[in-house]
Structures are given as structure tokens and as C-alpha cells.
Amino acid sequence: MKAGLRLKSLFITEKPSVAREFANALDLKPSSRDGYLESEKAVITWCVGHLVTMSYPDKYDPSLKRWDLETLPFLPEDYKYEIIPGVKKQYDIVCSLLNREDIDTIYVCTDSGREGEYIYRLVDQEAHVTGKQKKRVWIDSQTKEEVLRGVREAKDLSEYDNLASAAYLRAKEDYLMGINFSRVLTLKYGWTLGNFMKQKRSVVVAVGRVMTCVLGMIVKREREIRSFVPIPFYKVLSHITPQGVKIESEWKAVKGSRYFESKKLYKDNGFLKKEDAEAFIKEIEEASGMETIVEASSKRQEKKNPPLLYNLAELQNQCSKMFKLSPDETLKIVQELYEKKLVTYPRTDARVLSSAVSKEIYKNLSGLKNYGILSETAAEILDKKSYTGLAKTRYVDDKNITDHYAIIPTGQALNNLKSVSQTGQKVYEVIVRRFLCIFLPPAVYSKIKLVTKTAGETFTANFKLLVDPGYLLAAGGKEAKKQDSVSKEQTDAILSLKKGMKLPIKKHLIKDGTTTPPKRYNSGSLILAMENAGQLIEDEDLRAQIRGSGIGTSATRAEIVKKLINNQYIALNKKTQTVTPTLMGEMIFDVVRGSIHSLLNPELTASWEKGLTYVAEGTVSEEEYMKKLNHFVAKHTDAVKRTNHQYILRRMFDETAKYYVNKKGKGEKE
């Protein structure tokens, strides 16, 4: 290094807009250059997303450009990488800055996550950067305070080597499965697909570790709906009128009932044949003389706590329901809110806060005193100091945070809301409402229950009454406005009844019902099912309890759904956000099911993701993981080479095509 050279730090971000935010936060007052900013103390540049990518097989050997079964499986020992042609100019700028003599410290400020780590590591690798101090800036929001903290507390880049290993392995995994499985299935069955679709060419079978598993979930659900046979059933109801007030109770075959576990019932409260329900009514009316005996009448309070905070999957689900936004649209909006310093980092799986953040949470609340529609709620929380015990609640849990805590408002930069779309402002409001709820008291309900016995058979009436809306007032949902299922007169009448009292029965009646098919996924529920490894769990609290490793990550799920749509394997109804397979999607599913069935297994796909987490944590080595991956790819590629399912597939395609009408060759559903 030349004597007297003034040394500078280099900051590398993912986008030009983020670079400018860093320059402002660090108070650098830089000059604009071609592809970077520079001041007396520092240089700031950016990557514009990925600048480097993995090379296709023909870069290893030109003969591999031609797809051939003899060259599969393709499992390179040393991987080749190349600069993406469209961003070569920016790569050259970043490369020259990384190796500039006057740069002594590099601050890596790409997104704080696995993918952001990978973006920088690839550039560093290709630029052969040596002799510099490298530090990692890890932040949860882009506010000035957080940027300054991130730079001040930046750790040595080597502390993130395990995360980088997991990032490289994720890319190799997608590459190996994509190249080998797509090629081998296309070579085996591409012409079968092409001929069936009358395209006179081989159709490429696009396969991916996560993408194919998600396609499988959608196709299986569609076939469940298609094969569903509705079952009619008949419930028996009783009407009584204590104190002249009508109460409706429902019969259930509890233990002791002559119909307990009877094959004549659907579940335990509906007869499969109407004549059996009619015979039952006649039987109990004759035996009871139209009189019922009070078994119990009770009233108890039940508290409902505010839900956990949003992670990306929960927010995508909520926005799909409320605003009919696709997961990709929600991610774009919340990413913009993050870049405008309005919310914390969006690509998170956590639904809780860290204990460190909980100690400073009054700062977020203070800023929200200036947020019009909810300013009074924020002010009230601050006045009552409801935030003081937050660290001891279920909303703070360091064990349930990996890279980032839940998505919450920063309370800062509220002026930036003006430059956000109307939908973006609504999404921000949803995030703020969920955040404020955790400082408010639970909603309180009265649960009123009446149990009567008629000729030894049990009838039950359950009612729910909202006593105190608590947090529901700030939640802004429909629940606070719901009509109560019970009137004061009914409540008083039920509670006046004592055990052993005999009451006249006004009448019995039959209520018809029919079983319903499973629901199709919508874009939001699909993301939730991916997060829960293929299980669609409607109950929010239950989801929070059982959530483990999902399919894909919060950063990639929206992109996977988008890719399936772009490949025309699935269709998304923009008005309803309902997701259905296309004819081609179902055919690809059948090809994979008969060849590499395990690719459709959500638990297996989730276990690969869990393995990457273990690599990031340092409990599994890169070598162990790579050995397992190579074995999996080689075994299944060789197995497909030995299969010949063309005739069986043709019959399956014929069967599936009956449910579709070909429009422009896309095989859209009738």
C-alpha cells in the first residue's frame, strides 16, 4: 500500500436506494459517481440483486449443452460461476472498488438473511478480495438509529461463514435437482407430454425441490375435491321455552346414549338416514312425555388474548383475505415499507420480539402517536405504560427468533406514507393494528351452556356473549362487530334453571346438513400450508405452537408460487386469489409421481430445509450435507433412467383431460 494513502471504508448494499439511506444515516454527504457514492471517509456501492450466478453444464464441457441420458447424473466436484451479462457493468464497478488500494475495511450491508449473504459472497469470491478487513452489518430496520447500531456492532464476516455455507448449499441443491431431474424427466417423458398436447415437440418438465412439492399439494387438493362425494346428515334439535324465552338445543350421542359410536351416525350428532332421525324423535317423545330434565346450566368467562405478531407468511395470508393480494404483491409492498423505514425487516419467520427490542419498544409506540387513525390508541398505551411488562409475555421469546424478529412498525418516517400506494397504506395499517393489540387487554366473553336430558339422551345449547372487546377495538376486524349469539332474556332464562328441574318440550325438529369438500387453496392459505410443511392449519394459535421447518423460506415462498404460475402449471384467480392446477400441471404431477415420488412429499422437502438450518447453526457440516445431496440426486436420476411409464401416463392424461377444456393449449379448467 502506498505511503500517505488516505484509507476509506467500503459499504456494499443490495440496491441504490438502500445505499442512499446508508449515506444519509452515516451523514457522509457523498458525491455521486458511476455505480457508487463517495465521500472523504467512505465509498458506498450496491449489487442490484445477484451479480454472479452458477454456470450451466455446457460451461464445464460444451458437449453437455445437448441433453442426453448418458451424461446424467451431472454432479460436478468443483462448481463454476459466471457474471450475469446484464449486470456486468455494475459487477466490474463493485469488483474494482473491493480491490481498491485505499479501501481497508469492507462493510457487507446486503439484506440480513441467507440470500443477502449469498449475493455478497459470490461477488467476493469472483473478485478474489484479499488483505481487507470484512465486517457484516446485520440490521432489523433501515432507520438511522438501527443503521448506526448495525455499523457500530458489525461483526467479522467470518462469523457468518456457516450461514454462507447454507446459502451455497441451497443454491447447489436447487441447481442439481433442477438440472438432473428436469433433464431426465424431459428426456424420458417430454415427447409423451408434447404428443398429448398436440404440440409436435418435446415439452420441458420443469422440476424443483420446493416448486414440485407445492404443485403436488395443489393437485392433490384438486383431486380430493373432484372425488368428493357429499354425505347428507340429519341433526335433531329441541325447542324449549323457559320463562317464555325460546332456547334451541342440539342432540349429541355422548357416552351412555343408545346411539354412542353407532354406524347410523355421521360423526356423533347427525343421522345418515332421515327416517332414523324421525324414528329417534318418536322414540324419545313417547318415552319422555315431551318433558326434559335440566342436567346443568352454567356461565363462565373466557379470555381471548391478542394474536402473535406478523411474520411474512401470516401477513401474506391476511392480505390475501383482506385485499386479494398475491403473496408476491404483499412482499413487494412490505419490502417498500421497509425501505421507506416504516416497518422492520419483512422476510422473517418469527412472530415474536427479542428481549432487547422489547426494552426499547416505547420508541416505536411514541412515533405512532403521530399516526392519525391510531394515534389515540398509541397515546393511551404510553400514558398507561402498558408496555412495561412486555418482556414477560408470550410476545417476546428469544428462542423463537433465528435471523429477525416479527414485522412491526418502526414508528418513524411517517411522512414517507404519502409516497406509498393506497393499498400499501392499508397494509401498513394492518401491521400497526396487530402491533398495538399486544399492549391491550384480552377480549372477554361469557360462555353460557345449558345441558338437558330427554329420555336419557343429551341435548346441549351453547352461547357466546362478548362482555369486553379489549384488544378487538384496535384490531379493526369483524369480530368486535359480530352480533352476540344470545340475548339478555335468554341468558337470564338459562341461568335461572337448576339441576333436576323438569321443563316441557315445545317440539323436536330435524335440521338437514351435507358434508362439504375440502376448500381449494387461496394464495394466502397456500403460503401458510408451505410454512407448516404441507398442513393447512386454520387456527392461528395452533399454527404458532406446531410451526417447525416449512417448505421453502419466508424469502422464497412467494417467488415459488409465481414461478408455478409463470410455468402455467397452476392458475391464480386474481379476484378470489383461489389457486388451481392446469391440465399441464396435473400431467407434470403424474410424471413426477411415477418417477421421483419423494419430490412430492412435504415432510421430506421440509427436512431438506431443516438440514440447511443445521448447516447455518454449525451442527451439520457442508461435506455431510453435500454427500447426502449427491446420493439423493444420483439415486433418483438413475432410477428414472430405468423407468418407462409412457403408456400408463397416456391413460392418466386421458382421464385428467376430461376435467378441462383446451383454450389456447393451456388446458384451463371448465
C-alpha positions, 0 to 999 in steps of 0.5 A: 500500500502506498505511503500517505494513502488516505484509507476509506471504508467500503459499504456494499448494499443490495440496491441504490436506494438502500445505499442512499439511506446508508449515506444519509444515516452515516451523514457522509454527504457523498458525491455521486459517481458511476455505480457508487457514492463517495465521500472523504471517509467512505465509498458506498456501492450496491449489487442490484440483486445477484451479480454472479450466478452458477454456470450451466453444464455446457460451461464445464464441457460444451458437449453437455449443452445437448441433453442426453441420458448418458451424461446424467447424473451431472454432479460436478466436484468443483462448481463454476460461476459466471457474471450475469451479462446484464449486470456486468457493468455494475459487477466490474464497478463493485469488483474494482472498488473491493480491490481498491488500494485505499479501501481497508475495511469492507462493510457487507450491508446486503439484506440480513438473511441467507440470500443477502449473504449469498449475493455478497459472497459470490461477488467476493469470491469472483473478485478474489478480495484479499488483505481487507478487513470484512465486517457484516452489518446485520440490521432489523430496520433501515432507520438511522438509529438501527443503521448506526447500531448495525455499523457500530456492532458489525461483526467479522464476516467470518462469523457468518461463514456457516450461514454462507455455507447454507446459502451455497448449499441451497443454491447447489441443491436447487441447481442439481435437482433442477438440472438432473431431474428436469433433464431426465424427466424431459428426456424420458417423458417430454415427447409423451407430454408434447404428443398429448398436447398436440404440440409436435415437440418435446415439452420441458418438465420443469422440476424443483425441490420446493416448486414440485412439492407445492404443485403436488399439494395443489393437485392433490387438493384438486383431486380430493375435491373432484372425488368428493362425494357429499354425505347428507346428515340429519341433526335433531334439535329441541325447542324449549321455552323457559320463562317464555324465552325460546332456547334451541338445543342440539342432540349429541350421542355422548357416552351412555346414549343408545346411539354412542359410536353407532354406524347410523351416525355421521360423526356423533350428532347427525343421522345418515338416514332421515327416517332414523332421525324421525324414528329417534324423535318418536322414540324419545317423545313417547318415552319422555312425555315431551318433558326434559330434565335440566342436567346443568346450566352454567356461565363462565368467562373466557379470555381471548388474548391478542394474536402473535405478531406478523411474520411474512407468511401470516401477513401474506395470508391476511392480505390475501383475505383482506385485499386479494393480494398475491403473496408476491404483491404483499412482499413487494409492498412490505419490502417498500415499507421497509425501505421507506423505514416504516416497518422492520425487516419483512422476510422473517419467520418469527412472530415474536420480539427479542428481549432487547427490542422489547426494552426499547419498544416505547420508541416505536409506540411514541412515533405512532402517536403521530399516526392519525387513525391510531394515534389515540390508541398509541397515546393511551398505551404510553400514558398507561405504560402498558408496555412495561411488562412486555418482556414477560409475555408470550410476545417476546421469546428469544428462542423463537427468533433465528435471523429477525424478529416479527414485522412491526412498525418502526414508528418513524418516517411517517411522512414517507406514507404519502409516497406509498400506494393506497393499498400499501397504506392499508397494509401498513395499517394492518401491521400497526393494528396487530402491533398495538393489540399486544399492549391491550387487554384480552377480549372477554366473553361469557360462555353460557351452556345449558345441558338437558336430558330427554329420555336419557339422551343429551341435548346441549345449547351453547352461547357466546356473549362478548362482555369486553372487546379489549384488544378487538377495538384496535384490531379493526376486524369483524369480530368486535362487530359480530352480533352476540349469539344470545340475548339478555332474556335468554341468558337470564332464562338459562341461568335461572334453571337448576339441576333436576328441574323438569321443563316441557318440550315445545317440539323436536325438529330435524335440521338437514346438513351435507358434508362439504369438500375440502376448500381449494387453496387461496394464495394466502392459505397456500403460503401458510400450508408451505410454512407448516410443511404441507398442513393447512392449519386454520387456527392461528394459535395452533399454527404458532405452537406446531410451526417447525421447518416449512417448505421453502423460506419466508424469502422464497415462498412467494417467488415459488408460487409465481414461478408455478404460475409463470410455468402455467402449471397452476392458475391464480384467480386474481379476484378470489386469489383461489389457486388451481392446477392446469391440465399441464400441471396435473400431467407434470404431477403424474410424471413426477409421481411415477418417477421421483415420488419423494419430490412430492412429499412435504415432510421430506422437502421440509427436512431438506430445509431443516438440514440447511438450518443445521448447516447455518447453526454449525451442527451439520457440516457442508461435506455431510450435507453435500454427500447426502445431496449427491446420493439423493440426486444420483439415486433418483436420476438413475432410477428414472433412467430405468423407468418407462411409464409412457403408456400408463401416463397416456391413460392418466392424461386421458382421464385428467383431460376430461376435467378441462377444456383446451383454450389456447393449449393451456388446458384451463379448467371448465 
